[in-house]
Amino acid sequence: MNYSLSLLDEYRSLFPILQSKVHLAACSQGALSIHVKQATEKYVHSLMMEGTNWSEAIQNVEESKRKFAQLIGAEIDEIAVMTSVSDAISAIATSLSYDEGKNRIFTTDMDFPTVGHIWLAQRQNGAEIHFLPTKEDTIYPEHYERYLDGNTLLTSIADVSYYNGFKQDIAQISKIVHEKGSLLLIDAYQSAGHYPLHVKEMNIDILVTGTRKYLLGIPGIAFLYVKKELAETLTPRITGWLGQEALASLDLHNLCYGAGTRRFETGTPSFISAYAASSALDLFLDIGVERISEHCRKLADFTVSYGVEKGLRPAGSLSSKQRGIMTAFYIDKAQEVEKSLRTKGILVSSRKDVIRMAPHFYNTTSDIEQAINEICKIQ
């Protein structure tokens, strides 16, 4: 496949939904390409005609891991396939030892609620949970300097906020966190696919993300990255046969974790989701996330400026450096507005008191104008 960002019409033709709808909801579910559809059909056809396709399906799982590793600058044995981001974070949370004197977990008031729930559940194992506060819908690096201390075991933060699109400076935060002696876990569900992530350069210890949003796959598969040297020191409390060293031995009486991050894998994954992920990741590797990011950044800047021009009030920072490509606007009765827009063929995503607009490389400024114009008519 040969893709070029200068050929936007060609990209749009890969996504059938764009023929009839304005899709600006990648923060919730990305548009599906015809290639992803073909991949899922291949999986179903193989089962229908062959009866079992284990070897082929496992190969697709490994291919998706390899491609994701390439996308974030990791090695394949530093990647595990999980069922969801919740599953991935829980796998890490339950593998840690919360020894007295090194048992503090820091997360933030901006994280997705599930993240907080997972860490709060570890209090029964001895964890002490703290939430970094926000100020003016922002978390400043100084907060990490002020609140983290030598007793901090792990700092768990979102790269981009699910609520208002606030983008953190991961490289700067990573330096502070590690100087405090803490591990760093990044939830990249709202950034992977439209923002370059280089886990080695950014010195990220653990990263989690799923494929159904900006990575343009379907639910049922998530990726867990753990530094190889760190993974080997962790002991999963939740395991399965795919997380073992010798799969074929089926040794009931001995527990022997697999090498690297594979030790966190459990049972049979969602194979159809792996077929979809492998196909979707081809698109990102061929185009290049840096080029996608450049296009999406222009769309995000346009969304903010046009929204303000039309009288909408953005949530969060107006600084381009502190925003992902998702823009949230405060809207009265946001859920009702979302439903109304859907009847007009415009897909956005509401959360609490905001409407989130999340374009991707297949979108145009005309898509954004149409959506904002309709919001203004409803308001």
C-alpha positions as CSV (number, residue, x, y, z in Angstrom):
1,M,0.0,0.0,0.0
2,N,1.2,3.5,-0.9
3,Y,-0.3,6.4,1.0
4,S,0.3,10.1,0.7
5,L,-1.1,12.9,2.9
6,S,-1.3,15.1,-0.2
7,L,-4.0,12.8,-1.5
8,L,-6.7,13.4,1.1
9,D,-9.5,12.2,-1.2
10,E,-7.7,8.9,-1.5
11,Y,-7.6,8.5,2.2
12,R,-11.2,9.4,2.6
13,S,-12.2,6.8,0.1
14,L,-10.8,4.1,2.4
15,F,-13.4,4.9,5.0
16,P,-17.0,4.2,3.8
17,I,-18.7,6.1,6.6
18,L,-17.3,9.4,5.3
19,Q,-19.5,9.1,2.3
20,S,-22.6,9.8,4.4
21,K,-21.4,11.1,7.7
22,V,-19.0,13.6,9.3
23,H,-17.0,11.4,11.7
24,L,-15.3,13.5,14.4
25,A,-15.4,11.0,17.2
26,A,-12.1,9.2,17.1
27,C,-11.7,9.9,20.8
28,S,-14.4,7.3,21.3
29,Q,-14.3,5.1,18.2
30,G,-12.3,5.7,15.1
31,A,-13.7,5.2,11.6
32,L,-13.1,1.8,10.1
33,S,-11.3,1.4,6.8
34,I,-12.2,-1.1,4.1
35,H,-8.9,-2.8,4.9
36,V,-9.9,-3.5,8.4
37,K,-13.3,-4.8,7.2
38,Q,-11.4,-7.1,4.8
39,A,-9.2,-8.3,7.6
40,T,-12.1,-9.2,9.8
41,E,-13.9,-10.9,7.0
42,K,-10.7,-12.9,6.3
43,Y,-10.8,-14.2,9.9
44,V,-14.4,-15.2,9.7
45,H,-14.0,-16.8,6.3
46,S,-11.1,-18.8,7.5
47,L,-13.1,-20.2,10.4
48,M,-16.1,-21.0,8.2
49,M,-14.0,-22.9,5.6
50,E,-11.3,-24.4,7.7
51,G,-13.0,-25.0,11.0
52,T,-10.0,-23.9,13.0
53,N,-7.3,-21.4,12.2
54,W,-5.2,-21.2,15.4
55,S,-1.8,-20.9,13.8
56,E,-2.9,-18.2,11.4
57,A,-4.7,-16.3,14.2
58,I,-1.7,-16.4,16.5
59,Q,0.5,-15.1,13.7
60,N,-1.8,-12.1,13.4
61,V,-1.5,-11.5,17.1
62,E,2.3,-11.5,16.8
63,E,2.1,-9.3,13.7
64,S,0.0,-6.8,15.6
65,K,2.5,-6.8,18.4
66,R,5.4,-6.4,16.1
67,K,3.8,-3.5,14.2
68,F,2.8,-1.7,17.5
69,A,6.3,-2.1,18.8
70,Q,7.6,-0.5,15.6
71,L,5.1,2.3,16.0
72,I,6.4,3.3,19.5
73,G,10.1,2.4,19.1
74,A,10.0,-0.7,21.3
75,E,11.1,-4.3,20.9
76,I,8.4,-7.0,20.3
77,D,9.2,-8.8,23.5
78,E,8.4,-5.6,25.4
79,I,4.8,-5.8,24.1
80,A,1.9,-7.9,25.4
81,V,-1.6,-8.2,23.9
82,M,-4.4,-7.6,26.4
83,T,-8.2,-7.3,26.1
84,S,-8.5,-3.7,27.2
85,V,-6.6,-0.8,28.8
86,S,-8.3,-1.6,32.1
87,D,-7.0,-5.1,31.8
88,A,-3.5,-3.8,31.0
89,I,-3.3,-1.4,33.9
90,S,-4.8,-4.0,36.3
91,A,-2.1,-6.5,35.2
92,I,0.5,-4.0,36.3
93,A,-1.2,-2.9,39.5
94,T,-1.6,-6.5,40.7
95,S,2.0,-7.3,39.9
96,L,3.6,-4.6,42.1
97,S,4.7,-5.1,45.7
98,Y,3.5,-2.3,47.9
99,D,6.1,-2.5,50.6
100,E,5.9,-0.1,53.5
101,G,8.0,3.0,52.7
102,K,7.7,2.6,48.9
103,N,4.0,2.2,48.4
104,R,2.6,5.5,47.1
105,I,0.8,5.6,43.8
106,F,0.2,9.0,42.2
107,T,-2.4,9.5,39.5
108,T,-4.2,12.7,38.6
109,D,-7.7,14.3,38.8
110,M,-7.7,14.3,35.0
111,D,-7.4,10.6,34.5
112,F,-10.2,8.4,33.2
113,P,-12.3,7.2,36.2
114,T,-11.4,3.5,35.6
115,V,-7.7,4.3,36.1
116,G,-8.5,5.8,39.6
117,H,-10.7,2.8,40.4
118,I,-8.0,0.3,39.6
119,W,-5.4,2.1,41.8
120,L,-7.9,2.6,44.6
121,A,-8.6,-1.2,44.5
122,Q,-4.9,-1.7,45.4
123,R,-5.3,-0.2,48.9
124,Q,-6.2,-3.6,50.2
125,N,-2.8,-4.7,49.0
126,G,-1.0,-1.9,50.9
127,A,-1.0,0.8,48.3
128,E,-1.4,4.5,49.3
129,I,-3.2,6.3,46.6
130,H,-2.8,10.1,45.8
131,F,-4.4,12.3,43.2
132,L,-2.5,15.2,41.8
133,P,-4.8,18.2,41.7
134,T,-5.6,20.2,38.6
135,K,-5.5,24.0,38.3
136,E,-7.5,25.8,35.6
137,D,-8.0,22.4,33.9
138,T,-4.2,22.0,33.8
139,I,-1.6,19.9,35.5
140,Y,1.7,21.7,35.7
141,P,5.0,19.9,35.9
142,E,5.7,21.7,39.2
143,H,2.9,19.6,40.7
144,Y,5.0,16.5,40.1
145,E,8.0,18.3,41.8
146,R,5.9,19.3,44.7
147,Y,3.9,16.2,45.5
148,L,6.0,13.2,44.5
149,D,8.6,11.9,47.1
150,G,11.0,9.1,47.7
151,N,8.1,6.8,48.8
152,T,6.4,7.0,45.4
153,L,6.4,3.6,43.7
154,L,4.6,4.5,40.5
155,T,3.1,7.6,38.8
156,S,0.2,6.8,36.5
157,I,-0.9,9.6,34.1
158,A,-2.7,10.1,30.9
159,D,-0.8,11.5,28.0
160,V,-3.9,13.3,26.8
161,S,-7.0,13.9,28.9
162,Y,-10.1,12.1,27.8
163,Y,-12.3,15.0,29.0
164,N,-10.7,18.2,27.6
165,G,-7.8,17.1,25.4
166,F,-5.1,18.5,27.8
167,K,-1.7,17.3,26.6
168,Q,1.1,16.7,29.1
169,D,4.8,17.2,28.5
170,I,5.7,13.6,29.0
171,A,9.5,14.0,28.4
172,Q,9.7,16.7,31.1
173,I,7.5,14.8,33.5
174,S,9.4,11.6,32.9
175,K,12.6,13.3,34.1
176,I,11.0,14.6,37.2
177,V,9.3,11.3,38.0
178,H,12.5,9.3,37.7
179,E,14.4,11.8,39.7
180,K,11.9,11.1,42.5
181,G,12.6,7.3,42.1
182,S,9.2,6.5,40.7
183,L,8.2,4.3,37.8
184,L,6.1,6.1,35.0
185,L,3.0,4.6,33.5
186,I,1.5,6.4,30.5
187,D,-2.1,5.9,29.4
188,A,-1.9,6.7,25.7
189,Y,-5.4,5.8,24.7
190,Q,-6.1,9.4,23.6
191,S,-2.7,10.0,21.9
192,A,-1.5,6.8,20.2
193,G,-2.2,7.0,16.5
194,H,-2.1,10.8,16.1
195,Y,0.9,11.8,18.2
196,P,4.5,10.4,17.9
197,L,5.3,8.2,20.8
198,H,9.0,7.1,21.3
199,V,9.1,5.2,24.5
200,K,12.8,4.9,24.7
201,E,13.5,8.6,24.0
202,M,10.8,9.6,26.4
203,N,12.0,7.2,29.0
204,I,8.6,5.6,29.6
205,D,8.6,2.5,31.8
206,I,5.1,1.3,31.0
207,L,2.6,2.4,28.3
208,V,-0.9,1.2,27.7
209,T,-3.3,1.9,24.8
210,G,-6.1,0.3,22.9
211,T,-7.0,0.1,19.2
212,R,-10.6,1.2,18.9
213,K,-9.9,5.0,19.1
214,Y,-7.2,6.8,17.1
215,L,-5.6,3.5,16.1
216,L,-8.7,2.8,14.0
217,G,-9.3,-0.8,15.1
218,I,-12.1,-2.4,17.0
219,P,-12.7,-3.3,20.7
220,G,-11.2,-6.4,22.1
221,I,-7.5,-5.7,21.9
222,A,-5.1,-3.4,23.8
223,F,-1.3,-3.2,24.0
224,L,0.9,-3.2,27.1
225,Y,4.5,-2.0,26.8
226,V,6.9,-2.6,29.7
227,K,10.6,-2.0,29.6
228,K,12.3,-5.4,29.2
229,E,14.5,-4.9,32.3
230,L,11.5,-3.9,34.3
231,A,9.2,-6.6,33.1
232,E,11.6,-9.3,34.2
233,T,11.3,-8.0,37.8
234,L,7.5,-8.1,38.0
235,T,5.5,-11.1,39.1
236,P,2.0,-11.2,37.6
237,R,-0.8,-12.3,40.0
238,I,-3.2,-12.8,37.1
239,T,-1.9,-15.2,34.5
240,G,-2.8,-17.7,31.8
241,W,-1.2,-20.2,29.5
242,L,-0.1,-17.6,26.9
243,G,1.9,-15.9,29.7
244,Q,4.0,-19.0,30.3
245,E,7.4,-19.8,29.0
246,A,6.6,-23.1,27.3
247,L,3.1,-23.0,25.8
248,A,3.2,-26.5,24.3
249,S,4.2,-28.3,27.4
250,L,0.8,-27.7,29.1
251,D,2.5,-28.2,32.5
252,L,-0.2,-28.0,35.1
253,H,2.1,-28.3,38.2
254,N,4.7,-25.7,37.4
255,L,4.5,-21.9,36.9
256,C,7.1,-20.5,34.6
257,Y,6.5,-16.9,33.3
258,G,7.3,-16.1,29.8
259,A,10.2,-13.8,28.9
260,G,9.7,-10.0,28.8
261,T,6.3,-8.4,28.8
262,R,4.6,-11.6,27.4
263,R,4.4,-12.8,31.0
264,F,1.4,-10.5,31.4
265,E,-0.7,-12.2,28.7
266,T,-3.4,-14.6,29.9
267,G,-5.8,-16.6,27.8
268,T,-6.9,-16.7,24.1
269,P,-7.1,-13.1,22.9
270,S,-9.8,-11.7,20.6
271,F,-8.4,-13.0,17.3
272,I,-10.8,-10.9,15.1
273,S,-9.6,-7.8,16.9
274,A,-6.0,-8.8,16.2
275,Y,-6.7,-9.2,12.5
276,A,-8.3,-5.7,12.6
277,A,-5.4,-4.2,14.6
278,S,-2.7,-5.7,12.3
279,S,-4.4,-4.2,9.2
280,A,-5.0,-0.8,10.8
281,L,-1.4,-0.5,12.0
282,D,-0.2,-1.0,8.4
283,L,-1.8,2.4,7.6
284,F,0.1,4.2,10.4
285,L,3.4,2.6,9.5
286,D,3.0,3.4,5.8
287,I,2.0,7.0,6.3
288,G,4.0,7.8,9.4
289,V,2.6,9.2,12.6
290,E,4.7,12.3,12.3
291,R,2.9,13.2,9.1
292,I,-0.5,12.3,10.5
293,S,0.3,14.5,13.5
294,E,1.1,17.5,11.4
295,H,-2.2,17.2,9.5
296,C,-4.2,16.6,12.7
297,R,-2.5,19.5,14.5
298,K,-3.7,21.9,11.8
299,L,-7.3,20.5,12.1
300,A,-7.1,20.9,15.9
301,D,-5.9,24.5,15.7
302,F,-8.7,25.3,13.2
303,T,-11.3,23.7,15.5
304,V,-10.4,25.9,18.4
305,S,-10.2,29.1,16.3
306,Y,-13.4,28.5,14.4
307,G,-15.2,27.4,17.5
308,V,-14.2,30.6,19.3
309,E,-15.1,32.7,16.3
310,K,-18.6,31.2,16.4
311,G,-19.0,31.9,20.1
312,L,-18.2,28.5,21.6
313,R,-16.1,28.2,24.8
314,P,-13.3,25.6,24.7
315,A,-12.6,23.5,27.8
316,G,-9.0,23.4,28.9
317,S,-5.9,25.2,27.7
318,L,-5.9,27.2,24.5
319,S,-2.1,26.7,24.1
320,S,-1.4,24.5,21.1
321,K,1.5,22.8,23.1
322,Q,-1.0,21.8,25.9
323,R,-3.6,20.3,23.6
324,G,-3.9,17.0,21.8
325,I,-6.0,16.9,18.6
326,M,-9.2,16.6,20.5
327,T,-11.1,19.8,21.3
328,A,-13.8,20.0,23.9
329,F,-16.4,22.8,24.0
330,Y,-18.7,23.5,27.0
331,I,-22.2,22.8,25.8
332,D,-25.5,22.9,27.7
333,K,-27.1,19.4,27.7
334,A,-24.1,18.0,25.9
335,Q,-25.6,14.4,25.6
336,E,-28.8,15.7,24.0
337,V,-26.8,17.8,21.6
338,E,-24.7,14.8,20.6
339,K,-27.8,12.8,19.9
340,S,-29.3,15.6,17.8
341,L,-26.1,15.9,15.8
342,R,-26.1,12.2,15.1
343,T,-29.6,12.5,13.5
344,K,-27.9,15.0,11.1
345,G,-25.1,12.6,10.3
346,I,-22.5,14.3,12.5
347,L,-20.6,12.1,14.9
348,V,-19.1,13.7,18.0
349,S,-18.7,12.5,21.6
350,S,-20.1,14.0,24.7
351,R,-18.6,13.7,28.2
352,K,-20.2,15.4,31.2
353,D,-20.7,19.1,30.2
354,V,-18.6,19.1,26.9
355,I,-18.9,18.0,23.3
356,R,-15.6,16.5,22.2
357,M,-14.5,16.9,18.6
358,A,-11.7,14.5,17.6
359,P,-10.7,14.6,13.9
360,H,-8.2,12.3,12.3
361,F,-6.1,12.3,9.1
362,Y,-9.2,11.5,7.1
363,N,-11.0,14.7,8.1
364,T,-11.1,18.2,6.5
365,T,-11.7,21.7,7.8
366,S,-15.1,21.5,6.1
367,D,-16.1,18.6,8.4
368,I,-15.3,20.8,11.4
369,E,-17.1,23.8,10.0
370,Q,-20.2,21.7,9.4
371,A,-20.2,20.3,12.9
372,I,-19.6,23.6,14.7
373,N,-22.3,25.3,12.6
374,E,-24.8,22.7,13.5
375,I,-23.9,23.0,17.2
376,C,-24.4,26.7,17.1
377,K,-27.9,26.2,15.5
378,I,-28.9,23.8,18.3
379,Q,-27.6,26.0,21.1
